[in-house]
Amino acid sequence: MPAYVNPHTRFIDKSFNETHTQSYILSMQIGLHGLVFSVYHPEENKFIVLESFRFVGIKNSDHIGDEIDSVIEDRKWLSKKFKGVNIIYEDQNCTLVPSALFVKNEKQSFLDFNQPLNKNISVQFNQIKNAGLVNIFSISDALSQKVRTVWLNNSIFHASTIFIESILIHYKNKADKNSLFIYLHKDYFELVYLKNSKLFFHNSFKFKSKEDFIYFLLAAIEQLGLNPETVKLKLLGDFHKNSIFYEMVYQYIRHSEFISKNDTFTYSRLLDNIAHHQFYILFNVLQCE
């Protein structure tokens, strides 16, 4: 099947001016299944653009750069200079290491210990300051080079970095002992559990069916000593009320809800009715820089 880009979501506030990109911050989340970006106006503390695209036929991250080019072809302002650019890379492969044990020159060895490494990759890392951890991950050389060629002043984050850090920022003193956070991707999900206001657990689980999904979720809840009848599950990512995965959660978990949006920021009125939990990572990268 040939690869192609399918536009999915588009919201552009009337205040947006494509000739003023140097006043804005661009945040872009990229993975094998799609791309979504936002434009934030710091002076107004406001998100003014949100667009998403689905990729079809992409088999590996080496080809994502071609899809970025396709998006830019129709939106040439995307390649202009911005005040700041945040790139969020979405895949399952990453390794958390305590900051005290991390050695920068040995980052590939840390990652190679429990993650399969392909050829032609760049090993990168992010600090998760509120957890005292370093998140080590790989990104293909082709994609890394594409990002650095188009946006010189970019910062690259792994999606799990933003997931963990944003939860710690917003819920460190709010989450009770039964709060569990699940971030659903297309073919895997991540869990974060805070205990005594600290990160106690993070892991990811690949699934192929709804049965895989609920099995891994319930098994993790049991291993954490939690109870499906009392655990409070907050939903992020690719959940929607008509999805089979939402139905599985509703069937087996008594208390679940979509995570609320971050009211630290303001949003264009065009974004009032979007499912904010689906873009939680994208909107919260700004607090994790």
N, C-alpha and C positions, 0 to 999 in steps of 0.2 A: 504494500500500500504506500503510495507516495505521501510524503509529509506535507501538511499544510496548516495554516493558521486560521482559526475560526473566531472572529470577534464575538464576544459574549455580553459584556457589560460596558456601558459608556455613560458617564455622568461628568459634565463639564460646566462648572459655574460660570455665569456671565461675566464675573469679575476676572476670570483667567485671561491673561494676555501672553500669547506665545512669543512676543518680542521681549518679554521681561523675565526670562527664565533665570537670570542671574539673581533674581530676588526670591526664588523658590527653592525648595528642597524636593528632590525626586527620590522616591523609594520604590524599588522594584523587586518583586518576589518571582523567582524563576525556578522551574523544575521541568521534568520530562513531560508533564501533562499540561503545562500552560504557563502563562505569564500574567501578572497583574501589577499595575503600578498606580501610585498616588502622587499628587502634587500638593505640597503643603506651603502655605504662605506664612512665614514666621512673624511678620509684622502684624498680621491679623490673627495669629494663632489659629489658623483655619485650613482644613483640607478642602481644596477647591476642584480637584480632578480625581476621578477613579475610573480606570478602564481595565478590563480583563479579556484574555484571549485563551482559547483552548488549542492545544497542539494535538494533531492527529498524525500517527505514523512515526513518531519520534522514538527511536530505539535506544539511543545513548546520548549523553550530554554533549558529545562532540558536535552534534548537529543543531544544538539550541541556538548557537550564534547566527545561523542562517535564518531562524525564525525571528530573532531580534531584528535582523536587517529588514525582514518583511514588514514588521510593525513600524519601524522607523521610516520606511519608504513612504508610508501614508501619513506619517506624523513627524515630519522632518525636524520640528522643534525639539523632539526628544533627544536629539544628538547635540543640541546646543549646550553651552556652559550653564551649569546650575550653581546655586550657592553651596549645595552639597548633594551628594548622591549616595544612597544606601542600597546595596545589592544584597538580597536575601536568597541564599541558595538552599533549595529544598530537596533533600534526599535523606535516606535512612542512615547513612554511614557516618558516624562520628564517635569520638571517644572522649569521655570526661576524665580529667586528671586533676588531683589537688594542686593548687598553685604552688605550694611549697615543694612539690616533687617535680614540677615541670622544668624541663631543660629545653630551651628553644632549638638548639642544634640537634636534639634527639627527637624532634616532633614526629618524624616519619616512623621511627621505631615504636613510639607509643601507639600510633595509629595502626601500624602493621600487626601489632600484638593481637588485636581482636577484630580487625576489619580487612576484607579482601581489597587489595590495592591493584588497580589496573596500571598499564603503562601510560605514559604521557599525561601524568597528573601533577597538580601543584598541591602540596600539603600546606594548609593554612590553619590558623587558630584564632579564637576569640577569648577574651577574658570575661568570665561571668563573675563580676565583682561581688555581688550580694551573696554568692554561694562559696566564694573562695576557690573557684574552679577555673580550669582552662578547657575549652572545647576545641578539640583537634579534628579537622575534617579535610577531605580532599575534594578538589574540583578539577575538571579536565583542563589541560593546558589551553585547548582551543577556546573554551568558554571564558577562562580567566583572561586570555589575551584579548578576546573580543570586548569584554567589559572594560578592560584598562585602555583599550584603543579608543572606544567611543566616549567614555567618561573618565577623564584623567583624575579628577578629585573624588574618587569613589572609596567607600568602605565596604568590604565584603563580610557578611555575617552568615553563619549557618542558621537555618530556621529554628533549630532546637535551642540555640543560644538565646534568641529573642523570646521563645516560648518560656524557657526557664526564668530568665532575668525579669521579664515583664510580670510573671506571676509573683515572683519574690517582691518586686516593687509594689504591686497593688494589693497583695493578699498576705504579706508576711505577718501583719498584726491583725488580720481580719479572718483568715481561714481557721475554722475550728478543727478538732482532731478527726473529723469525719469528711473533710473536704478533699476531693480528688479532682484533678483536671485532666481531661482527655482532648487531644488534638488529632482530629481525623484527617488523614491525607487520602489520596486515591487508592493506595494499595497497602498502606500501613497506618498505624496510629501510635501516638506517644502518650505516656502517662506521666504526670508530675504529682507527687504527694508531699505536702509540707507537714512536718511534725515539730512541735515546740518552736514554731516560727522559723524553722530552717528546712532547707531542701533535704528530704529523707530518701526520696526515690525518684529516679527518672529512668525510663526504658522505652524502647520502641518494639512494635510487634507487627510483623508482616502477615497479611492474610490474603486468602484467595476467595473466600466465601463468607456469607453472613454467619455461618456456624463457626468458622475459624475466629471471626471477630469476637463473638460473644464468649467463646471458650477462653480465649486469651484474656479478655477483660475480667471475667469472673475468676479466673485462676489468679490473676494479679491481685484482685481485691482480697481473695482468700489468703494469699501469701503475705499481704500487708496487715493481716489481722483485722480487716474491716468486714462489714456486713452489708450485703446488697439491700437489706431492709432499712438501714440507717445511714449509709454513706450518701454524701451529697455530691453528686457528679456534675461538674460544670463542663459544658460542651463548647469546643472551639473547632474551627475548620469546616470541613466539607459535610456537616450535618444540615439537613433541612427536613421539615416535618413530613414530607412525603417519601423520605428515603427509607430503605429497608434497615439501615443501621440505626436510624433514630427509632424505628419501630422496635428493634431488638433491645435497645436501651430502655425504652418505655415499658417493655414487657418484663424485663428482668431486674431493673433498678427502680426502687420505689421513688427516690428523690433525684430528679435531674432537671437542669435548666441551662439555657444558652447563657454563656458568659455575657455580662453587660459591657457596653462600650466604655471607653476611657473618657471621662468627662473633664480631664485635664485639658483636652483640646476642644475646639469647636469644629463644626462640620457644615458644609454647604447644605442648604435646605433640600437640595436634590438628593442628599444622602439620608434623609430622615427615614425612609422606608426600606433601606437595604438591610440585609442580615449582617449586622456588625460583627457577630461572632465568626463569620466566614473570613473576615479581613482583619481579625484582631492582631495578628502578627505584623501585618503590613502597617497598620496604624500605630503600633506601639514600638516600632524600631527606633523612633526618635528619642524615646526615653532610655534607650539602652546603648547609646553611642558612647 
